[in-house]
Amino acid sequence: MPGRAESVALGAVLFDMDGTLIDSMPLHHRSWQLWFAEQGLAFDEAGFFEATAGRTNLEILTDLFPTRTRAELDALAWRKEELYREIAATELQLIAGAEAICLAARARGLKLAVCTAAPPENIAVAFERFGMSGWVDTVTSPADGLRGKPHPDIFLAAAERLGVSPAACLVFEDAPLGIEAARRAGMAAVALTTTLPAAAFDGHANLMSTMPDFTGYRLPDRLPAPSPDLPA
C-alpha cells in the first residue's frame, strides 16, 4: 500500500508470565490434578489443558459449574491457586533464557511489561522468587479490572502505561488466546511451545515465529507494520 510503513522500531517487550517467563505450567497441571481429586471429579488431562490454555480460572470454572454462584466459584479458584502456590514456593523455575532476554532488553533501553491472567498472589510468588520487579516496568492483569485474553485489554493497558505505540510492542506468549489478544491489540507476537506444539499457533497473521524457549534468541530491531484490519 503506498505510504504505508514497512516496519516499526521495537519499543517495548510484553511477556505473558505462566509458561512464558516462568516454567509454571507443569506445576499448574499438578495443582489442577490435585484440585480435581479433591472435588471428586474425573479429569481429562490432555483435553483440559488444550481447551483452557490462556483462560482465567473464573472462565474455566464457570464452564465446569455453570450454576454455582460467583462467591462459590471464587472459593474454588482460590483453592486451586493455593495448591499451586504451595508447590511453586519451592519448585518454580524460569523458562530457559528468560532472565537473559529481559536483561538484554533493559540494556537496549526497551520498556518491559508482564501481561498475565495470573492472580496477584501468584505474580508475587514469581516476582519474589526471581527478583522480577527489577526486570519489568509494569504488570497488567484482570486484577486491574481488564478483560482477559483473547481481549486485547491487558496488552493495550501495558502499552499505554509504558508510553509506547501498540505497533512498537512485541508480545511473547505460550497460548493461542494470547497470540490472538496481541493481534487484536495490533501487536506482533512470538509463541513459545512450552505448553502447546507449534501447530497450535497456525493461522495467526501477527505471529513472527515459534520457539521452544529464549535460548539464543535475539530481539529484533524492528517489527513488521501491523495489519490495518485488527478488530478488538
Wavefront OBJ file of the C-alpha trace (Angstrom):
o trace
v 0.000 0.000 0.000
v 1.527 3.376 -0.986
v 2.674 5.390 2.005
v 2.348 2.515 4.443
v 5.343 1.905 6.743
v 7.171 -1.324 6.084
v 8.333 -1.732 9.677
v 8.266 -0.141 13.128
v 11.153 0.257 15.572
v 10.821 -2.061 18.574
v 9.973 -0.026 21.675
v 8.620 -2.463 24.257
v 8.525 -6.159 25.048
v 5.383 -7.605 26.646
v 5.574 -11.011 28.296
v 2.893 -13.393 29.373
v 4.055 -14.963 32.629
v 2.956 -18.597 33.078
v 4.650 -20.820 30.528
v 6.472 -17.841 29.031
v 8.757 -16.299 31.648
v 8.263 -18.965 34.294
v 8.092 -22.726 33.840
v 4.884 -22.914 35.841
v 2.638 -24.941 33.580
v 3.769 -28.349 34.928
v 3.051 -27.011 38.420
v -0.362 -25.741 37.332
v -1.022 -29.160 35.810
v -0.207 -30.821 39.122
v -2.330 -28.367 41.091
v -5.309 -28.943 38.786
v -4.871 -32.703 39.189
v -4.900 -32.290 42.972
v -7.871 -29.941 42.773
v -9.937 -32.320 40.614
v -9.104 -35.144 43.027
v -10.240 -33.036 45.982
v -13.505 -32.300 44.178
v -14.017 -35.978 43.346
v -14.201 -35.195 39.628
v -12.898 -37.156 36.645
v -10.025 -35.399 34.915
v -9.362 -35.437 31.145
v -5.813 -34.132 31.371
v -4.960 -33.708 27.685
v -8.295 -32.225 26.674
v -8.491 -29.947 29.700
v -5.157 -28.205 29.204
v -5.580 -27.752 25.461
v -9.037 -26.225 25.971
v -8.072 -23.934 28.840
v -4.621 -22.597 27.896
v -4.622 -18.834 28.434
v -8.045 -18.691 30.104
v -8.752 -17.354 33.583
v -9.831 -19.652 36.399
v -13.194 -17.906 36.558
v -13.846 -18.675 32.889
v -12.759 -22.296 33.332
v -14.797 -22.852 36.491
v -17.882 -21.134 35.089
v -17.854 -23.682 32.262
v -17.409 -26.534 34.748
v -20.042 -25.281 37.211
v -22.497 -23.014 35.350
v -24.999 -22.969 38.237
v -22.540 -22.007 41.004
v -22.546 -18.501 42.457
v -19.657 -16.108 41.915
v -18.656 -16.498 45.567
v -18.557 -20.283 45.193
v -16.503 -20.021 42.005
v -14.084 -17.610 43.658
v -13.602 -20.045 46.551
v -12.918 -22.915 44.146
v -10.432 -20.791 42.206
v -8.686 -19.727 45.392
v -8.205 -23.342 46.458
v -6.737 -24.308 43.101
v -4.259 -21.430 43.237
v -3.447 -22.182 46.867
v -2.395 -25.668 45.771
v -0.275 -24.139 43.001
v 1.469 -21.699 45.344
v 2.304 -24.465 47.804
v 4.193 -26.248 45.023
v 5.636 -23.133 43.358
v 7.172 -21.739 46.536
v 9.955 -24.322 46.322
v 9.814 -25.798 42.807
v 9.108 -22.920 40.396
v 11.805 -22.312 37.754
v 12.346 -19.792 34.970
v 11.937 -20.672 31.309
v 15.421 -21.099 29.823
v 16.837 -17.745 28.741
v 14.052 -15.680 30.346
v 16.301 -13.628 32.605
v 18.836 -13.103 29.830
v 16.284 -11.726 27.371
v 14.831 -9.376 29.981
v 18.263 -8.041 30.906
v 19.204 -7.693 27.229
v 16.024 -5.715 26.592
v 16.768 -3.451 29.561
v 20.301 -2.896 28.278
v 18.852 -1.722 24.960
v 16.610 0.783 26.724
v 13.406 -1.065 25.844
v 10.327 -0.956 28.060
v 9.137 -4.252 29.577
v 5.810 -5.443 30.938
v 4.310 -8.646 32.267
v 0.754 -9.130 30.978
v -0.838 -12.110 32.677
v -4.115 -13.715 33.694
v -2.493 -14.905 36.931
v -3.903 -13.666 40.258
v -1.803 -11.141 42.210
v -0.735 -13.753 44.762
v 0.788 -15.929 42.029
v 2.505 -12.942 40.455
v 4.023 -12.151 43.842
v 5.422 -15.692 44.190
v 7.301 -15.402 40.886
v 8.457 -11.832 41.416
v 9.777 -12.582 44.897
v 11.434 -15.868 43.921
v 13.321 -14.430 40.932
v 13.569 -10.691 41.671
v 11.491 -9.903 38.598
v 10.480 -6.443 39.802
v 13.932 -5.312 38.699
v 13.294 -6.541 35.166
v 9.950 -5.006 34.220
v 8.329 -1.569 34.283
v 4.717 -2.597 34.829
v 2.343 -5.532 35.280
v -1.180 -5.762 33.872
v -3.783 -8.407 34.696
v -7.536 -8.907 35.166
v -6.969 -7.703 38.753
v -6.788 -4.227 37.180
v -10.386 -4.611 36.002
v -9.250 -5.570 32.493
v -10.819 -8.272 30.348
v -8.806 -11.447 29.928
v -7.350 -12.807 26.698
v -8.283 -13.041 23.827
v -9.463 -9.484 24.506
v -6.556 -7.094 23.927
v -7.078 -5.088 27.121
v -4.060 -6.141 29.182
v -1.682 -5.576 26.263
v -3.182 -2.206 25.363
v -3.088 -1.104 29.008
v 0.589 -2.061 29.200
v 1.423 -0.113 26.037
v -0.387 2.935 27.412
v 1.428 2.748 30.754
v 4.766 2.360 29.004
v 4.061 5.239 26.634
v 4.732 3.053 23.598
v 2.587 2.611 20.496
v 0.964 -0.850 20.244
v 2.635 -1.290 16.860
v 6.033 -0.932 18.564
v 5.318 -3.718 21.086
v 6.428 -7.338 20.710
v 4.439 -9.915 22.682
v 5.752 -13.274 23.905
v 3.066 -15.874 24.655
v 2.603 -19.607 25.118
v -1.135 -19.781 24.316
v -3.102 -19.171 21.101
v -5.551 -16.979 23.043
v -2.635 -14.739 23.964
v -1.405 -14.527 20.381
v -4.935 -13.604 19.329
v -5.117 -10.951 22.060
v -1.874 -9.488 20.731
v -3.292 -9.475 17.194
v -6.376 -7.601 18.359
v -4.086 -5.110 20.089
v -2.208 -4.537 16.820
v 0.977 -6.175 18.112
v 3.418 -8.670 16.637
v 3.976 -11.841 18.641
v 6.323 -14.769 19.191
v 4.961 -18.074 20.522
v 6.783 -20.341 22.938
v 5.999 -24.031 22.559
v 6.358 -24.708 26.278
v 2.688 -25.623 26.638
v 1.379 -26.487 23.161
v 3.028 -27.611 19.899
v 3.869 -25.139 17.144
v 0.899 -26.326 15.072
v -1.456 -24.889 17.706
v -0.415 -21.396 16.600
v -1.082 -21.833 12.877
v -3.167 -19.148 11.208
v -2.206 -16.142 13.335
v -1.252 -13.312 10.979
v 0.732 -11.441 13.638
v 2.928 -14.412 14.567
v 6.590 -13.784 13.760
v 7.962 -17.146 14.896
v 7.705 -20.029 17.354
v 10.470 -21.327 19.596
v 10.917 -23.758 22.499
v 12.398 -21.157 24.893
v 14.531 -17.991 24.841
v 17.904 -19.718 24.467
v 19.936 -17.916 21.805
v 17.058 -15.602 20.851
v 17.926 -12.042 19.845
v 15.280 -9.356 19.969
v 14.656 -7.743 16.574
v 15.434 -4.096 15.942
v 12.203 -3.577 14.011
v 8.749 -5.135 13.776
v 6.513 -5.668 10.739
v 3.880 -2.980 10.284
v 0.531 -4.166 11.717
v -2.393 -5.078 9.500
v -4.908 -2.237 9.088
v -7.735 -4.683 9.881
v -7.373 -5.700 13.530
v -10.791 -5.903 15.222
v -10.757 -5.868 19.009
l 1 2 3 4 5 6 7 8 9 10 11 12 13 14 15 16 17 18 19 20 21 22 23 24 25 26 27 28 29 30 31 32 33 34 35 36 37 38 39 40 41 42 43 44 45 46 47 48 49 50 51 52 53 54 55 56 57 58 59 60 61 62 63 64 65 66 67 68 69 70 71 72 73 74 75 76 77 78 79 80 81 82 83 84 85 86 87 88 89 90 91 92 93 94 95 96 97 98 99 100 101 102 103 104 105 106 107 108 109 110 111 112 113 114 115 116 117 118 119 120 121 122 123 124 125 126 127 128 129 130 131 132 133 134 135 136 137 138 139 140 141 142 143 144 145 146 147 148 149 150 151 152 153 154 155 156 157 158 159 160 161 162 163 164 165 166 167 168 169 170 171 172 173 174 175 176 177 178 179 180 181 182 183 184 185 186 187 188 189 190 191 192 193 194 195 196 197 198 199 200 201 202 203 204 205 206 207 208 209 210 211 212 213 214 215 216 217 218 219 220 221 222 223 224 225 226 227 228 229 230 231 232
